[in-house]
Amino acid sequence: MIAQEAEPQQPPGAGQPITIKVGLFILNLVALDEVSETFTCTGYLTESWQDRRLAFTPGPGQPRRRYYTKSEIWFPLLQFDNSAAPRTLSSYLLVADADGAVNYVEKFVVRASSTMRLRAFPFDSQNLEIYIHPFTGQLNRIELEVDPGSTGISNAAYTPLPLWQTSRITYRSVSGEMSGEQSALEASSHVIFGIQVKRNSEYYTFRIFLPLTLMVAVSWGVLWIPIDDLNSQLLISVTTVLTLVAFSVALSNILPPVAYVTFYDAFFLLSFLFILLTIGEALIVHGTHRRVDHAAAVRIRSLTRPLLPILFVFCSIVLAIRFVFL
């Protein structure tokens, strides 16, 4: 939050809450960090209210609006409650019309915290929220309302991030105490803006899921190796397991560490399980060939050849429905 000047005078109105219309226009989504659950953005914050004390009658040829600084008139102090670092203000404009309508616009940069739901990673969408709340000392003096006319998100090519698509900005006004805050911070109202973003999953599809699928498919090569050649079967399977482990370590720095299982985690474990199942199948078939009957081993192998791929596809679809679509 930026440093605010002391109020130069009493707020307008005779003890009644002042209605402040608040708008948020996002210019650029600068960064999004899933590890720290923070995002950085630049934009315009607008505030408008009515102050009859500033009304005036312009003379002939005189402008119908006057410009002020924050130290000259009463000014509503608003803060971004979920800012992870002080909000930076680069410039602002404070103007009052002849009828006493006051408009304030500031250009800001802020790094904010937002709870992210990553269970469907990397096919997830996020609602990056910004909580705007009256500053202490004005909690019961003002009521905040959303100004839809000055709320939105830029369509410029630089606005979204490379791995994210921005769609729209949502907003809502909430009255009463902020969730999780002490009663001392209870305000008449606060507004919450949400930046809707969707992850571009193509990058992860071709860099993670396709290689994992191919590794599992390579492990199925043992199903076409002669039953009595156990060494070749285990060589392929064990090599695939080691490759999968090395692949997981290489990806550890680009995946969000969360306390719950994501779709990627579940798919990785599924891939690991099916490679182990292939190893188990090779051992069972070879043991049947050595101790029971070669014909029985051939029957088992003829069953597992189509069964393992079909079962892998079925389990992958179940995981996708469970993590992505539900």
DAUR-V966537 format. One record per residue. N is the residue number from 0. SS is DSSP state (helix for helix, strand for strand, loop for the rest). PHI is phi in degrees with one decimal (* if undefined). PSI is psi in whole degrees, -180 to 180 (999 if undefined). Layout:
N/SS/PHI/PSI ; N/SS/PHI/PSI
//
This chain:
0/loop/*/144 ; 1/loop/-82.3/156 ; 2/loop/-68.7/137 ; 3/loop/-113.1/144 ; 4/loop/-76.5/155 ; 5/loop/-67.9/149 ; 6/loop/-65.2/126 ; 7/loop/-75.4/-21 ; 8/loop/-159.4/175 ; 9/loop/-70.3/151 ; 10/loop/-69.9/158 ; 11/loop/-68.0/158 ; 12/loop/97.5/153 ; 13/loop/-97.2/71 ; 14/loop/77.6/2 ; 15/loop/-93.0/146 ; 16/loop/-58.7/142 ; 17/strand/-96.4/132 ; 18/strand/-83.4/121 ; 19/strand/-113.7/121 ; 20/strand/-89.5/127 ; 21/strand/-118.1/133 ; 22/strand/-127.1/151 ; 23/strand/-135.0/121 ; 24/strand/-118.8/118 ; 25/strand/-87.6/124 ; 26/strand/-91.4/-43 ; 27/strand/-152.3/128 ; 28/strand/-90.0/102 ; 29/strand/-77.0/-45 ; 30/strand/-155.5/154 ; 31/strand/-142.2/121 ; 32/strand/-118.5/108 ; 33/loop/-70.1/-29 ; 34/loop/-64.1/-48 ; 35/loop/-93.3/-2 ; 36/loop/53.1/53 ; 37/strand/-132.7/159 ; 38/strand/-143.0/154 ; 39/strand/-121.7/135 ; 40/strand/-145.9/159 ; 41/strand/-118.9/152 ; 42/strand/-178.3/-172 ; 43/strand/-112.9/129 ; 44/strand/-104.8/124 ; 45/strand/-116.9/143 ; 46/strand/-135.8/137 ; 47/strand/-139.5/142 ; 48/strand/-156.8/176 ; 49/strand/-113.1/128 ; 50/loop/-133.9/98 ; 51/helix/-62.5/-22 ; 52/helix/-66.8/-19 ; 53/helix/-95.4/0 ; 54/loop/-67.3/147 ; 55/loop/-153.1/162 ; 56/loop/-106.3/109 ; 57/loop/-71.2/141 ; 58/loop/-78.3/175 ; 59/loop/-59.1/127 ; 60/loop/77.7/2 ; 61/loop/-90.7/150 ; 62/loop/-65.7/151 ; 63/loop/-93.8/13 ; 64/strand/-145.4/153 ; 65/strand/-126.0/147 ; 66/strand/-104.6/142 ; 67/strand/-133.2/167 ; 68/loop/-104.5/167 ; 69/loop/-65.9/-23 ; 70/loop/-83.5/-7 ; 71/loop/-94.4/-28 ; 72/loop/-133.5/168 ; 73/loop/-65.8/141 ; 74/loop/-140.9/131 ; 75/loop/-73.7/130 ; 76/loop/-96.4/114 ; 77/strand/-117.4/150 ; 78/strand/-131.1/156 ; 79/strand/-93.1/105 ; 80/loop/-62.7/-34 ; 81/loop/-99.5/23 ; 82/strand/-69.5/133 ; 83/loop/-90.2/-11 ; 84/loop/-149.0/158 ; 85/loop/-55.5/134 ; 86/loop/-67.8/133 ; 87/strand/-102.7/127 ; 88/strand/-106.5/124 ; 89/strand/-95.5/-33 ; 90/strand/-165.3/161 ; 91/strand/-151.3/163 ; 92/strand/-137.2/127 ; 93/strand/-126.9/115 ; 94/strand/-137.7/144 ; 95/strand/-123.6/135 ; 96/strand/-84.1/173 ; 97/loop/-64.0/-27 ; 98/loop/-86.4/4 ; 99/loop/91.6/6 ; 100/strand/-77.4/124 ; 101/strand/-109.4/136 ; 102/strand/-128.4/135 ; 103/strand/-128.4/134 ; 104/strand/-133.5/132 ; 105/strand/-131.6/146 ; 106/strand/-99.9/129 ; 107/strand/-132.5/163 ; 108/strand/-129.5/130 ; 109/strand/-143.0/144 ; 110/strand/-109.8/118 ; 111/strand/-121.9/153 ; 112/strand/-92.3/143 ; 113/loop/-151.8/130 ; 114/loop/-67.9/123 ; 115/loop/-107.6/140 ; 116/loop/-103.6/103 ; 117/loop/-108.0/17 ; 118/loop/-61.7/-33 ; 119/loop/-89.5/6 ; 120/loop/-50.0/132 ; 121/loop/-99.9/27 ; 122/loop/-109.6/38 ; 123/loop/-100.5/160 ; 124/strand/-123.0/149 ; 125/strand/-127.6/151 ; 126/strand/-115.2/99 ; 127/strand/-82.7/109 ; 128/strand/-97.5/146 ; 129/strand/-124.3/120 ; 130/strand/-97.9/119 ; 131/strand/-109.1/129 ; 132/strand/-141.9/144 ; 133/strand/-62.3/142 ; 134/loop/-70.5/150 ; 135/loop/-53.0/132 ; 136/loop/106.9/-21 ; 137/loop/-121.3/14 ; 138/loop/-57.5/-43 ; 139/loop/-101.5/5 ; 140/loop/-90.3/-26 ; 141/strand/-128.8/155 ; 142/strand/-121.3/130 ; 143/strand/-96.7/137 ; 144/strand/-131.2/149 ; 145/strand/-79.5/136 ; 146/loop/-102.0/97 ; 147/helix/-61.4/-29 ; 148/helix/-64.7/-29 ; 149/helix/-109.8/17 ; 150/loop/-111.5/135 ; 151/strand/171.2/-168 ; 152/strand/-141.9/141 ; 153/loop/-68.6/147 ; 154/loop/-97.2/10 ; 155/loop/-64.6/154 ; 156/loop/-65.2/-26 ; 157/loop/-86.5/-6 ; 158/loop/-65.7/-52 ; 159/loop/-78.5/166 ; 160/loop/-88.9/160 ; 161/loop/-56.7/-37 ; 162/loop/-100.7/11 ; 163/strand/-136.4/146 ; 164/strand/-109.8/131 ; 165/strand/-94.5/137 ; 166/strand/-111.8/-61 ; 167/strand/-157.7/174 ; 168/strand/-118.7/132 ; 169/strand/-105.9/165 ; 170/strand/-157.0/155 ; 171/strand/-159.4/151 ; 172/strand/-103.7/137 ; 173/strand/-127.3/133 ; 174/strand/-102.1/152 ; 175/strand/95.6/-159 ; 176/loop/-77.8/138 ; 177/loop/-66.5/141 ; 178/loop/-61.1/128 ; 179/loop/84.9/-3 ; 180/loop/-95.8/164 ; 181/loop/-77.0/159 ; 182/helix/-62.9/-22 ; 183/helix/-65.7/-20 ; 184/helix/-99.1/15 ; 185/loop/-68.0/133 ; 186/strand/-127.5/164 ; 187/strand/-62.4/-38 ; 188/strand/-165.7/163 ; 189/strand/-149.4/162 ; 190/strand/-120.5/148 ; 191/strand/-127.1/122 ; 192/strand/-105.9/142 ; 193/strand/-127.7/126 ; 194/strand/-93.1/114 ; 195/strand/-83.5/121 ; 196/strand/-131.3/150 ; 197/strand/-129.8/134 ; 198/strand/-73.1/137 ; 199/loop/-78.6/104 ; 200/loop/-83.2/-9 ; 201/helix/-59.1/-40 ; 202/helix/-57.4/-47 ; 203/helix/-74.1/-30 ; 204/helix/-63.1/-46 ; 205/helix/-85.2/-23 ; 206/helix/-94.9/-21 ; 207/helix/-123.7/-61 ; 208/helix/-71.0/-40 ; 209/helix/-65.4/-46 ; 210/helix/-60.7/-39 ; 211/helix/-62.1/-44 ; 212/helix/-62.9/-41 ; 213/helix/-66.5/-36 ; 214/helix/-63.0/-42 ; 215/helix/-64.1/-41 ; 216/helix/-63.8/-37 ; 217/helix/-62.8/-39 ; 218/helix/-63.5/-26 ; 219/helix/-72.8/-8 ; 220/helix/-60.9/-24 ; 221/helix/-65.9/-20 ; 222/helix/-71.0/-14 ; 223/helix/-110.7/5 ; 224/loop/-86.1/143 ; 225/loop/-49.1/141 ; 226/loop/-59.4/-35 ; 227/loop/-81.3/-5 ; 228/loop/-97.5/75 ; 229/helix/-70.3/-34 ; 230/helix/-60.9/-45 ; 231/helix/-66.0/-38 ; 232/helix/-64.2/-47 ; 233/helix/-69.4/-32 ; 234/helix/-62.3/-46 ; 235/helix/-64.8/-46 ; 236/helix/-64.9/-47 ; 237/helix/-66.4/-39 ; 238/helix/-61.5/-39 ; 239/helix/-65.9/-40 ; 240/helix/-62.4/-46 ; 241/helix/-63.5/-39 ; 242/helix/-63.1/-40 ; 243/helix/-65.3/-41 ; 244/helix/-65.2/-44 ; 245/helix/-63.7/-37 ; 246/helix/-63.7/-40 ; 247/helix/-65.2/-41 ; 248/helix/-64.2/-39 ; 249/helix/-65.2/-29 ; 250/helix/-91.2/-5 ; 251/loop/-62.1/-26 ; 252/loop/-86.3/-8 ; 253/loop/-112.3/1 ; 254/loop/-105.0/141 ; 255/loop/-72.5/126 ; 256/loop/-80.9/109 ; 257/loop/-125.4/162 ; 258/loop/-81.7/-5 ; 259/loop/-121.0/169 ; 260/loop/-82.5/129 ; 261/loop/-98.1/173 ; 262/helix/-61.9/-39 ; 263/helix/-62.1/-45 ; 264/helix/-57.7/-46 ; 265/helix/-65.4/-40 ; 266/helix/-69.1/-38 ; 267/helix/-62.9/-46 ; 268/helix/-63.6/-37 ; 269/helix/-62.9/-43 ; 270/helix/-62.5/-44 ; 271/helix/-61.5/-41 ; 272/helix/-63.5/-41 ; 273/helix/-72.5/-30 ; 274/helix/-67.1/-41 ; 275/helix/-64.9/-37 ; 276/helix/-63.0/-36 ; 277/helix/-65.3/-41 ; 278/helix/-63.0/-45 ; 279/helix/-61.6/-38 ; 280/helix/-64.6/-41 ; 281/helix/-63.6/-40 ; 282/helix/-66.6/-43 ; 283/helix/-65.3/-46 ; 284/helix/-64.0/-43 ; 285/helix/-66.7/-39 ; 286/helix/-64.2/-39 ; 287/helix/-64.3/-40 ; 288/helix/-63.6/-39 ; 289/helix/-80.6/-37 ; 290/helix/-107.1/-24 ; 291/loop/-110.6/-82 ; 292/loop/-158.8/138 ; 293/helix/-64.0/-38 ; 294/helix/-64.2/-38 ; 295/helix/-66.0/-38 ; 296/helix/-64.7/-39 ; 297/helix/-65.1/-39 ; 298/helix/-63.9/-42 ; 299/helix/-62.5/-44 ; 300/helix/-65.0/-39 ; 301/helix/-66.3/-25 ; 302/helix/-81.1/-41 ; 303/helix/-75.9/-24 ; 304/helix/-56.9/-51 ; 305/helix/-83.4/-26 ; 306/helix/-69.0/-44 ; 307/helix/-62.8/-49 ; 308/helix/-61.5/-42 ; 309/helix/-64.3/-42 ; 310/helix/-66.3/-37 ; 311/helix/-64.2/-45 ; 312/helix/-63.3/-43 ; 313/helix/-62.2/-46 ; 314/helix/-65.0/-36 ; 315/helix/-63.8/-40 ; 316/helix/-66.4/-40 ; 317/helix/-62.8/-43 ; 318/helix/-63.3/-42 ; 319/helix/-61.4/-42 ; 320/helix/-65.3/-41 ; 321/helix/-68.9/-43 ; 322/helix/-96.0/-33 ; 323/helix/-98.5/-43 ; 324/helix/-98.7/-15 ; 325/loop/-102.3/999
//
